[in-house]
Amino acid sequence: MRTRFIFFIGLLLLMSPNLRAQNSDTKQGLLILPSPRGNYLVITSMQPKREDASLLASTAYFQIERTELTNKILEKGATKGKELGSDTVGRNPTRELLKTQMITKFSRPKTIADLRRLVGDEYLKLLREATKTTTDEALLAYLATHGNPEDYSWLAGSIDLQLVLGTVFLDKDVNAGLVYYYRITQVDKSENRLPWSEGFTVAGAENTALKQLKAQTTQIVGQDSLVAMTWKLPVNQFKPAQPATIPTTINVDDPQFRQAIAVHLTSPELVRASVRMYTGTEWKAGPTLIPTLTAKGDTLVFYWQKNCVPEEAVRACIIPQDLVYNTGSPSDTATAVAISQQNLVLLYAAKSLDTTDAVRVSWARLPQKPYYTGIELMRDNGADSTFSIVARLTAQDSLFYDYTVRPGINYTYRLRPLFIPLQGLEQSVAAETVGSCTKFSRPLPVSDLQVRTEGPHVRVTWKGATSPSLFGYYVYRGTAKDRLSLVSGTIRNATTYLDTAGVLSGRTEYFYSVMTMNLTQDTSNLVPPVSIRPTRYIETTYPKIVDASLINKAAWLSWNDVRTQDNILIGFVAQRRIGSTGAFQSVSSQLLTQPSFTDTTLQAGQTVWYRVAAVTAFGDTTTFSEPTEVVVPRPAPDPVFTFYARNVTQGVEVSWPGVSNGLRQKYGIYRRNADSDDFVKIGEAEGSSTLFIDTQVNSGIKYVYSITAIEAANRESKRVKSVAVIRD
């Protein structure tokens, strides 16, 4: 990979016209400028020196060769370089693999036909103007003796002039996006051949630095027979693209690599601008503008004027472009009209009329002129001479109803037309009229009145009336449909109200309605009220204690009937919890209507906790009582009625029949001497066992045995039987 990179660097140095290419026998690097029109090859200096003139005088033509550079060629060059090893000194294996084809023998045009094919008739006309020649012969003679662009007046900075002078060749037969390699050979008049230059570029590569430029329209001048526009382009906005770092892995599709080999002339001094004009149906190309530089040297100024017929409208923008027609961003479209201030048609008078809910302002309709953009209507506040904009209307409007007035107040209105910006057109003295409104219609009632709870508060909403003379809304509330009182202030610019009053109670249903008021304080009817009960906590009593008794394996519960203390309470809910942890669960899915309950679902051994709360008429549950405990005892285990005792070699064997009820976990073995009344526990046997051997016995002694059954939690049965045996 390193070998491939080193050989490519040798090729890349060919791009600079001021450096002799390493590992190359060419005279110089070739400057290639990609553009939308093709690749411009700068064969000789565009500002020729004396030695250049003599050199070109001896040149018959330049042979131009071209090929496409691909990743496949780069791979082959890297492979060949590795194979050659130290033999690559003074050679470039990649360059040797480039198979070029001759595309032209380039020389300065010698006939008018050559010039016409090269730059077209329009540019030939410009050449004649710049050289002040009138015939083809005179123009050809001038071209033959004047090789310096400065001899061609305003065309000196034109790339097309370089085509005419034979210093630049345009290769149009390229495909955008492909990487091309060019090799140029000088052939003198004696057919001697000299390698001249070589280089690379990406066809159609955009001038990204130029895209950063956008001109701003700064001045528009209009007279009755012409318009002029000025654009400014701050040079400090221009940031030429930074040279890209050549990646170590060369890939012709890599954006970093392509940026490195696509060269553009980015000096602000080379920026031009093309004018685009809108004809009413399409955009049309205009002239190319050459800017001037401000005294501070920080801004390019473009100036353009156009002869017009009176009142002709001109819409135009400019697009920055570089020497080879790469373009930047277009400016915003500017509009100018061929009209002078003294010939403007203005608004001279206005009238006002008192109408229902409004002041009617009217004026003579403006003629349809391209310099109007609208009409501005201003009004004072009725108390002093402070004016504010009431409306911006179209230029063809002639009537406006002002519904934002208060009754009985005299308002002063001022009207003036609005004109296209930057041209300086204005109406300095506005048309003026005074009017007032004294007639207002009764306001309409609101619609779609709704209420909903919002936390502990009540939200009231409605659809507002559309009366232009609306002053505001008022909310009413009461505990009955026909007993409503005002609860809000004036509500403006809203159709909602939040009732946060502390007097609202969760026990009460409230009715709400809304009234509309206009500017004359006339009111609408109250709309039919809607009702709601706030979701606020209801202070009430609750059962404090629950009495519980265990009778016949059922829990009998009772509590104080608190419904006699508060008629909002209509029933009870009882809950239980088995054990000391877990959640309480309701004992019934139905509302309990009596202050008692019997739980018959208990099981032996359970410890159950109970609690009770009252329920309100709105379905709310009060505080629960303190929990009450009920313990359901387990019955004693069944005793062992059958067992046996006999002498065996090891001692006395006590045995019993096996039991498979799943309850017995152990057996307790008890013994006493025949002359004693007290049994002593001498051991235990597993619940699955059926015998126990007592080895702690003495011969001749009479022993009495008894057995108990032991279940979970060490619950032990009674001793109900004893068996005696004399130890042999």
C-alpha positions in Angstrom: 0.0 0.0 0.0 2.9 2.4 0.8 4.4 1.7 -2.6 1.1 2.6 -4.3 0.9 5.8 -2.3 4.5 6.9 -3.2 4.0 6.4 -6.9 0.7 8.3 -6.8 2.3 11.3 -5.1 4.7 11.6 -8.0 1.7 11.8 -10.3 -0.2 14.3 -8.1 2.7 16.8 -8.3 1.9 17.2 -12.0 -1.2 19.3 -11.1 0.8 22.4 -10.1 1.8 24.6 -13.1 4.6 26.0 -11.1 6.3 22.7 -10.3 8.2 20.3 -12.5 6.7 16.8 -12.0 8.8 14.3 -10.1 9.6 11.2 -12.1 8.3 12.9 -15.2 10.0 14.2 -18.4 7.5 16.9 -19.0 8.4 20.6 -18.9 5.8 21.5 -16.3 2.6 20.4 -14.4 -0.7 21.0 -16.2 -3.3 23.2 -14.6 -6.8 21.8 -15.4 -10.0 23.6 -14.4 -13.2 21.5 -14.4 -16.4 23.3 -15.3 -19.9 22.6 -16.5 -18.7 23.1 -20.0 -15.9 20.5 -19.8 -12.2 20.5 -18.7 -10.2 23.7 -19.4 -6.5 22.8 -19.9 -4.2 25.8 -19.3 -1.4 25.0 -21.8 0.7 28.1 -21.4 0.6 31.1 -19.0 -2.5 33.2 -19.3 -0.3 36.2 -18.7 2.5 35.5 -21.3 6.1 36.6 -20.8 8.5 37.5 -23.6 10.1 34.1 -23.7 6.6 32.5 -24.0 5.9 34.5 -27.1 9.1 33.2 -28.8 8.4 29.7 -27.7 4.9 29.7 -29.1 6.1 31.3 -32.3 8.2 28.1 -32.9 5.3 25.8 -32.0 3.3 24.1 -34.8 0.8 22.6 -32.4 0.3 20.9 -29.1 -0.6 17.2 -29.2 -3.1 16.5 -26.4 -3.7 12.9 -25.1 -6.2 11.7 -22.6 -7.2 8.6 -20.7 -9.5 7.7 -17.8 -7.8 7.0 -14.5 -9.3 4.0 -12.7 -8.7 2.0 -9.6 -7.6 -0.9 -11.7 -4.7 1.1 -13.2 -3.7 2.3 -9.8 -3.6 -1.3 -8.5 -1.5 -2.4 -11.5 0.9 0.4 -10.9 1.4 -0.4 -7.2 2.0 -4.1 -8.1 4.6 -3.2 -10.8 6.3 -0.9 -8.3 6.7 -3.7 -5.8 8.1 -5.9 -8.5 10.7 -3.4 -9.6 11.8 -2.5 -6.1 14.9 -0.3 -6.1 14.7 -0.1 -9.9 11.8 2.4 -9.6 14.3 5.3 -9.1 13.6 7.8 -11.8 10.5 6.0 -13.0 6.8 6.0 -12.3 5.3 2.6 -12.9 1.7 3.9 -12.7 2.4 6.6 -15.3 4.0 4.0 -17.6 0.7 2.0 -17.5 -1.5 4.9 -18.6 -2.7 4.1 -22.2 -3.6 7.6 -23.6 -5.2 8.4 -26.9 -4.7 11.6 -28.8 -7.8 13.8 -28.8 -6.6 16.8 -30.8 -3.7 18.7 -32.3 -4.2 22.1 -30.7 -3.0 25.5 -32.0 -4.2 29.0 -32.2 -7.2 29.5 -34.6 -6.2 30.9 -37.9 -9.4 31.5 -39.7 -12.8 33.1 -38.9 -14.4 29.7 -39.3 -12.0 28.4 -36.6 -13.0 31.2 -34.3 -16.7 30.7 -34.9 -16.4 27.0 -34.1 -14.5 27.9 -31.0 -16.4 30.8 -29.3 -19.5 31.5 -31.5 -20.7 34.6 -33.4 -21.7 36.5 -30.3 -18.2 36.5 -28.9 -16.8 37.4 -32.3 -18.9 40.5 -32.2 -17.4 41.3 -28.8 -13.9 40.8 -30.1 -14.5 43.2 -32.9 -15.8 45.8 -30.4 -12.8 45.3 -28.1 -10.2 45.4 -30.9 -12.0 48.1 -32.9 -11.8 46.1 -36.1 -14.5 46.0 -38.7 -13.5 43.2 -41.0 -12.5 39.5 -40.6 -9.1 40.2 -42.1 -8.4 43.1 -39.6 -9.5 40.9 -36.7 -7.3 38.0 -37.7 -4.3 40.4 -38.2 -4.9 41.9 -34.7 -5.0 38.5 -33.1 -1.8 37.4 -34.8 0.1 40.4 -33.4 -1.4 40.8 -30.0 -0.9 37.9 -27.6 -1.4 39.7 -24.3 -4.9 39.7 -22.8 -4.5 43.3 -21.7 -4.7 44.3 -25.4 -8.4 43.3 -25.4 -9.9 45.9 -23.1 -12.8 44.6 -21.0 -12.4 41.0 -22.4 -9.0 40.7 -20.7 -10.4 38.5 -17.9 -12.4 36.2 -20.2 -11.5 32.5 -20.4 -13.0 32.6 -24.0 -10.2 35.1 -24.9 -7.7 32.5 -23.7 -9.3 30.0 -26.1 -8.9 32.5 -28.9 -5.2 33.2 -28.0 -4.4 29.5 -27.9 -3.3 29.4 -24.3 -6.2 27.3 -23.1 -7.9 24.2 -24.6 -11.5 23.2 -23.7 -12.2 19.4 -23.7 -15.9 19.1 -24.0 -16.0 15.4 -24.6 -15.8 14.3 -20.9 -18.3 12.6 -18.6 -19.0 14.3 -15.2 -17.5 12.5 -12.2 -14.8 10.5 -14.1 -11.1 11.1 -13.3 -9.1 12.0 -16.4 -5.3 12.1 -17.0 -3.9 14.4 -19.7 -0.5 14.4 -21.4 0.5 17.3 -23.7 3.4 17.2 -26.2 4.8 20.3 -27.9 5.5 19.8 -31.6 7.6 22.5 -33.3 7.6 23.5 -36.9 10.4 21.0 -37.6 8.3 18.2 -36.2 10.5 18.0 -33.1 8.5 16.6 -30.1 9.0 17.8 -26.6 7.0 16.5 -23.5 5.2 19.6 -22.3 2.9 18.9 -19.4 0.6 16.4 -17.7 -2.1 16.4 -15.0 -5.3 15.0 -13.5 -8.8 16.3 -12.7 -12.3 15.2 -11.9 -14.7 16.2 -14.7 -17.6 18.4 -13.6 -16.3 18.9 -10.1 -18.1 21.8 -8.5 -16.3 24.9 -7.1 -17.5 24.4 -3.5 -15.9 27.6 -2.3 -17.9 29.5 -4.8 -21.2 28.0 -3.4 -20.5 30.0 -0.2 -21.1 33.3 -1.9 -24.5 34.9 -2.0 -24.9 38.6 -3.1 -27.3 40.9 -1.4 -29.4 43.6 -3.2 -28.4 47.0 -1.7 -29.9 49.6 -4.0 -32.6 49.9 -6.7 -32.9 53.0 -8.8 -35.8 53.7 -11.1 -36.4 56.4 -13.7 -39.1 56.6 -16.3 -36.9 55.0 -19.0 -34.5 52.8 -17.0 -33.9 50.8 -13.9 -30.6 50.1 -12.1 -29.7 47.5 -9.5 -26.7 47.2 -7.2 -25.6 44.0 -5.4 -22.8 43.7 -2.8 -20.8 40.6 -2.0 -18.7 40.7 1.1 -15.3 39.2 0.4 -14.9 38.2 4.0 -17.6 35.6 3.4 -15.4 33.9 0.8 -13.5 31.0 2.3 -11.6 29.0 -0.3 -11.7 25.3 0.2 -8.8 23.9 2.2 -6.5 21.5 0.3 -7.5 18.0 1.2 -5.1 15.5 2.8 -4.2 12.8 0.3 -5.3 9.5 1.8 -2.8 6.7 2.1 -5.2 4.4 0.4 -5.8 5.8 -3.1 -9.3 5.2 -4.5 -10.7 7.3 -7.4 -14.1 7.1 -5.7 -12.9 8.5 -2.4 -14.3 12.1 -1.9 -11.1 13.1 -0.1 -9.0 12.0 -3.1 -11.3 13.7 -5.6 -11.2 17.0 -3.7 -7.4 16.8 -3.7 -7.1 16.6 -7.5 -10.0 18.9 -8.6 -8.3 22.3 -8.8 -10.3 25.6 -8.9 -9.2 29.2 -9.1 -10.8 30.6 -6.0 -9.4 34.2 -5.9 -12.2 36.8 -5.3 -10.6 38.9 -8.1 -11.8 36.2 -10.6 -15.4 36.3 -9.5 -17.9 37.5 -12.0 -21.7 37.4 -11.9 -24.3 36.5 -14.5 -27.7 38.3 -14.6 -30.9 36.3 -14.7 -34.1 38.2 -15.7 -37.7 37.0 -15.4 -39.7 37.8 -18.5 -43.1 36.9 -17.0 -43.1 33.3 -18.1 -39.5 32.2 -17.8 -36.0 33.1 -16.5 -33.7 34.5 -19.2 -29.9 34.8 -19.2 -28.6 38.4 -19.1 -25.1 39.9 -19.3 -22.1 38.9 -17.3 -21.1 41.6 -14.7 -17.5 42.5 -13.7 -17.5 43.8 -10.1 -15.6 46.7 -8.6 -13.8 46.4 -5.3 -14.7 48.9 -2.5 -12.0 51.2 -1.1 -11.6 49.0 2.0 -11.1 46.0 -0.3 -13.6 43.9 1.6 -16.6 43.9 -0.7 -17.3 43.3 -4.4 -20.0 45.6 -5.9 -22.0 44.6 -9.0 -24.0 47.2 -10.9 -26.5 46.6 -13.7 -28.9 48.8 -15.5 -31.6 48.2 -18.2 -33.3 50.6 -20.5 -37.1 50.3 -20.2 -40.4 51.6 -21.3 -42.2 53.7 -18.6 -43.6 51.6 -15.7 -41.9 48.4 -16.9 -41.3 46.0 -14.1 -37.9 44.2 -14.0 -37.2 41.2 -11.9 -33.6 40.0 -11.7 -31.0 38.2 -9.7 -27.3 37.5 -10.1 -25.4 34.3 -9.8 -21.7 34.4 -9.0 -19.4 32.5 -11.3 -15.7 31.8 -11.6 -13.4 32.1 -14.6 -14.7 28.9 -16.2 -18.4 29.3 -15.5 -18.7 27.3 -12.2 -21.6 29.0 -10.4 -22.4 29.9 -6.8 -25.8 30.5 -5.1 -28.2 33.0 -6.7 -29.1 36.2 -4.9 -32.6 36.8 -3.8 -34.8 38.2 -6.6 -35.0 42.0 -6.8 -37.8 43.9 -8.4 -37.5 47.4 -10.0 -40.0 49.5 -11.9 -39.2 52.2 -14.4 -41.0 55.0 -12.6 -39.9 58.2 -10.9 -41.3 59.5 -7.6 -43.1 62.5 -9.2 -45.0 60.2 -11.5 -46.4 57.9 -8.8 -50.2 57.5 -8.4 -50.9 57.9 -4.7 -53.8 57.6 -2.3 -55.3 61.1 -1.9 -58.4 60.7 0.2 -60.4 58.3 2.4 -63.9 58.1 3.9 -65.3 56.6 7.1 -68.8 55.4 8.0 -70.5 54.3 11.3 -71.8 50.7 10.7 -73.0 48.0 13.0 -70.1 46.7 15.1 -67.5 48.5 13.1 -66.1 51.6 11.4 -66.2 51.3 7.6 -63.1 52.9 5.9 -63.1 53.3 2.1 -60.9 54.9 -0.6 -60.6 55.0 -4.4 -59.0 51.8 -5.7 -55.4 52.2 -6.8 -54.7 51.5 -10.5 -53.0 48.2 -11.3 -49.3 49.2 -11.2 -46.3 47.0 -10.8 -44.7 49.2 -8.1 -47.4 48.6 -5.5 -47.0 45.8 -3.0 -50.0 46.6 -0.8 -51.7 49.2 1.4 -50.9 50.0 5.0 -53.8 51.1 7.3 -53.0 52.8 10.6 -55.2 54.0 13.4 -54.6 56.0 16.6 -55.8 54.7 20.0 -58.6 57.3 20.3 -56.8 59.1 23.3 -53.7 60.5 21.7 -51.8 60.7 18.4 -50.1 57.3 18.9 -50.7 55.3 15.7 -50.3 51.6 15.1 -50.9 49.4 12.1 -54.4 48.0 11.9 -54.0 46.0 8.7 -51.9 45.5 5.6 -54.1 45.0 2.6 -53.6 44.2 -1.0 -53.1 47.0 -3.5 -56.5 46.3 -5.1 -58.5 46.6 -1.8 -60.7 49.7 -1.4 -62.7 48.8 1.7 -61.9 47.8 5.3 -64.2 47.2 8.3 -62.5 47.9 11.7 -64.2 45.7 14.3 -61.7 46.5 17.0 -63.2 49.8 18.0 -64.9 50.9 21.3 -68.3 52.7 21.2 -68.4 56.4 20.9 -64.7 57.1 20.4 -63.4 59.1 17.4 -60.6 57.3 15.6 -58.2 58.8 13.1 -57.2 56.5 10.2 -54.2 57.0 7.9 -53.7 55.1 4.6 -50.7 54.9 2.3 -49.7 52.5 -0.5 -46.7 50.2 0.0 -44.1 50.1 -2.7 -41.4 47.6 -3.8 -38.4 47.7 -1.4 -35.1 49.5 -1.9 -36.3 51.8 -4.8 -37.1 54.6 -2.4 -40.7 55.1 -3.5 -43.0 56.4 -0.8 -46.1 58.5 0.0 -44.8 60.9 2.6 -48.3 62.3 3.6 -50.9 59.7 4.2 -54.6 59.9 3.3 -56.6 60.6 6.5 -60.2 60.2 7.8 -61.9 60.2 11.2 -64.7 57.8 12.2 -66.5 56.2 15.2 -68.9 53.4 15.9 -72.1 53.8 17.9 -74.2 50.8 16.7 -73.5 47.3 18.1 -75.6 44.1 17.7 -76.6 42.0 20.7 -73.9 39.4 21.3 -74.6 35.8 20.5 -74.6 33.1 23.2 -71.8 30.6 23.4 -72.2 27.0 22.2 -71.0 23.5 23.2 -70.7 24.3 26.9 -68.8 21.5 28.7 -67.5 20.9 32.2 -65.0 18.4 33.5 -63.0 17.8 36.7 -59.4 18.8 36.7 -57.9 17.5 39.9 -60.0 19.0 42.7 -61.1 21.8 40.4 -63.7 22.2 37.7 -62.8 23.2 34.1 -65.5 25.0 32.0 -65.0 25.2 28.2 -67.2 26.5 25.4 -67.1 27.6 21.8 -67.0 31.4 21.6 -69.3 33.7 19.7 -68.0 35.2 16.5 -69.3 38.7 17.1 -66.6 41.2 16.1 -67.8 43.5 18.9 -67.1 40.9 21.6 -65.9 42.3 24.9 -65.7 39.2 26.9 -67.3 36.2 28.6 -68.7 35.6 32.2 -69.1 32.3 34.0 -72.0 31.6 36.4 -72.3 28.8 39.0 -75.0 27.6 41.3 -76.5 24.6 43.2 -79.6 24.7 41.0 -80.4 25.5 37.4 -82.4 28.6 38.4 -80.0 29.8 41.1 -76.8 30.9 39.4 -74.3 33.6 40.5 -71.4 35.3 38.7 -68.1 33.6 39.7 -65.6 34.9 37.1 -64.2 38.2 36.0 -64.1 39.3 32.4 -62.6 36.5 30.2 -60.9 37.8 27.1 -59.0 35.9 24.4 -60.0 32.6 25.9 -62.9 30.2 25.9 -62.1 28.3 29.1 -62.3 28.9 32.9 -60.9 26.9 35.8 -63.0 27.1 39.0 -60.7 26.7 41.9 -63.0 28.1 44.6 -62.4 26.7 48.1 -66.2 26.6 48.8 -66.6 23.8 46.2 -67.7 20.6 48.0 -67.5 17.0 46.9 -71.0 16.5 48.5 -72.7 19.0 46.1 -73.7 19.0 42.4 -73.0 22.4 40.8 -74.5 24.0 37.6 -72.5 26.2 35.3 -73.5 28.6 32.5 -71.7 31.3 30.4 -72.8 34.8 29.3 -71.4 36.9 26.4 -70.9 40.7 26.6 -70.1 43.1 23.7 -68.4 46.5 23.7 -71.5 48.4 24.7 -72.0 46.0 27.7 -75.1 44.4 26.1 -75.2 40.8 27.1 -76.5 37.5 25.6 -78.8 35.1 27.4 -77.2 32.5 29.7 -76.9 29.2 27.9 -78.6 26.1 29.4 -76.5 25.1 32.4 -74.5 21.8 32.7 -73.8 20.1 36.0 -70.9 18.4 37.7 -69.8 17.3 41.1 -66.2 18.2 42.0 -63.8 15.3 42.9 -63.0 16.7 46.4 -62.5 14.7 49.5 -65.7 14.5 51.6 -65.1 14.8 55.4 -67.4 12.2 57.1 -67.3 9.6 59.8 -66.4 5.9 59.5 -66.6 2.7 61.6 -63.8 2.9 64.1 -63.9 -0.6 65.6 -64.9 -4.0 64.2 -66.1 -6.7 66.7 -65.3 -10.2 65.6 -66.2 -13.6 67.1 -65.3 -17.1 66.0 -68.5 -19.3 66.2 -68.7 -22.7 64.6 -65.6 -22.0 62.4 -67.1 -18.8 61.0 -66.1 -15.2 61.7 -69.1 -13.1 62.9 -68.3 -9.4 62.3 -70.2 -6.3 63.4 -69.6 -2.6 63.6 -71.3 0.7 64.4 -73.9 1.8 61.8 -72.4 5.2 61.0 -75.1 5.9 58.4 -77.2 7.3 61.3 -74.6 10.0 61.7 -74.3 11.2 58.1 -77.0 10.5 55.4 -74.4 10.7 52.6 -73.2 7.2 53.7 -75.2 4.4 52.1 -73.4 1.2 52.8 -70.2 -0.5 53.7 -67.3 -2.4 52.3 -65.5 -5.1 54.4 -62.0 -6.4 53.6 -59.8 -9.2 54.9 -56.2 -10.2 54.8 -54.9 -13.7 55.6 -51.7 -13.6 57.6 -49.7 -10.6 58.7 -48.6 -9.6 55.2 -50.1 -9.1 51.8 -53.0 -6.9 50.6 -56.5 -6.6 51.9 -59.2 -8.0 49.6 -63.0 -7.3 49.6 -65.1 -10.1 51.2 -68.0 -9.3 48.9 -68.4 -7.8 45.4 -71.7 -6.3 46.5 -72.2 -3.2 48.7 -72.9 -4.3 52.3 -76.2 -2.7 53.4 -76.0 -4.0 57.0 -73.4 -3.2 59.7 -72.5 -6.9 60.0 -71.0 -9.8 58.0 -70.4 -13.5 58.5 -67.3 -15.0 56.9 -67.9 -18.8 56.5 -64.8 -19.5 54.3 -62.3 -19.8 57.1 -60.0 -22.8 57.4 -58.4 -24.3 60.4 -55.1 -22.7 61.4 -55.7 -19.4 59.6 -55.1 -16.0 61.1 -57.4 -13.5 59.4 -57.4 -9.7 59.8 -60.6 -7.7 59.0 -61.3 -4.0 58.4 -64.4 -2.0 57.4 -65.1 1.4 55.7 -68.3 3.2 54.8 -69.3 4.1 51.2 -70.8 7.4 50.2 -73.7 8.0 47.8 -71.1 9.0 45.1 -69.2 5.8 45.4 -66.3 7.2 47.5 -64.8 5.0 50.3 -64.1 6.5 53.7 -61.2 5.7 55.9 -61.0 2.1 57.0 -61.3 0.9 60.6 -58.4 -0.5 62.5 -57.8 -4.2 61.6 -59.3 -6.8 63.9 -57.7 -10.3 64.2 -59.5 -13.6 64.2 -57.5 -16.8 64.8 -58.9 -20.2 63.7 -57.4 -23.0 65.9 -56.4 -26.3 64.5 -57.8 -29.6 66.1 -55.3 -31.7 68.1 -53.8 -34.6 66.0 -55.5 -38.0 66.2 -53.9 -40.1 69.0 -52.2 -43.5 68.4 -54.6 -46.2 69.6 -52.7 -49.2 68.3 -49.1 -50.1 69.0 -47.0 -53.0 70.4 -44.0 -53.6 72.6 -41.7 -56.8 72.7 -38.3 -57.9 73.7 -35.7 -58.1 71.0 -31.9 -58.6 71.1 -31.1 -54.9 71.1 -33.7 -54.0 73.7 -37.4 -53.3 73.7 -39.1 -52.9 70.2 -42.1 -50.6 70.1 -44.0 -50.8 66.7 -47.2 -49.4 65.3 -49.2 -49.6 62.1 -48.2 -47.2 59.3 -50.5 -44.3 58.6 -50.6 -42.4 55.2 -52.8 -39.3 55.9 -49.9 -36.9 55.1 -50.3 -35.1 58.4 -48.1 -37.0 60.8 -44.5 -35.8 60.7 -43.1 -37.6 63.8 -44.0 -40.0 66.6 -43.2 -39.3 70.2 -42.0 -42.3 72.3 -42.7 -42.1 76.1 -41.7 -44.6 78.9 -42.1 -45.1 82.7 -41.2 -47.7 85.2 -44.1 -49.8 86.5 -43.7 -48.3 89.9 -43.8 -44.7 88.6 -46.7 -42.6 87.4 -44.8 -40.1 85.2 -44.0 -40.8 81.6 -40.7 -39.5 80.2 -40.1 -38.9 76.5 -37.3 -41.1 75.4 -37.2 -40.4 71.6 -38.9 -39.6 68.4 -39.4 -41.5 65.1 -40.0 -40.1 61.6 -43.6 -40.0 60.4 -42.8 -42.6 57.8 -41.3 -45.0 60.4 -43.3 -47.9 62.1 -40.9 -48.9 65.0 -38.6 -47.7 67.7 -36.1 -49.7 69.7 -35.4 -48.7 73.3 -31.8 -49.8 74.0 -31.6 -48.2 77.5 -33.3 -51.0 79.4 -32.3 -53.4 82.2 -33.2 -57.0 82.6 -36.0 -57.9 85.0 -37.4 -54.4 85.0 -41.1 -53.8 83.9 -41.5 -50.9 81.5 -44.7 -49.1 80.4 -44.7 -47.4 76.9 -47.0 -44.9 75.3 -46.9 -43.1 71.8 -48.1 -39.7 70.5 -48.6 -38.4 67.0 -46.8 -35.1 66.1 -48.0 -32.9 63.2 -46.9 -29.5 61.8 -46.0 -26.7 64.2 -45.2 -29.5 66.8 -48.8 -30.0 67.5 -48.9 -33.3 69.5 -51.7 -35.7 70.2 -52.7 -37.0 73.7 -51.4 -40.3 75.1 -54.4 -42.6 75.2 -52.9 -46.1 75.5 -50.0 -47.8 77.3 -48.3 -51.2 76.9 -46.2 -52.9 79.5 -43.3 -55.3 78.9 -40.7 -57.0 81.3 -37.2 -56.9 79.9 -35.7 -60.4 79.7 
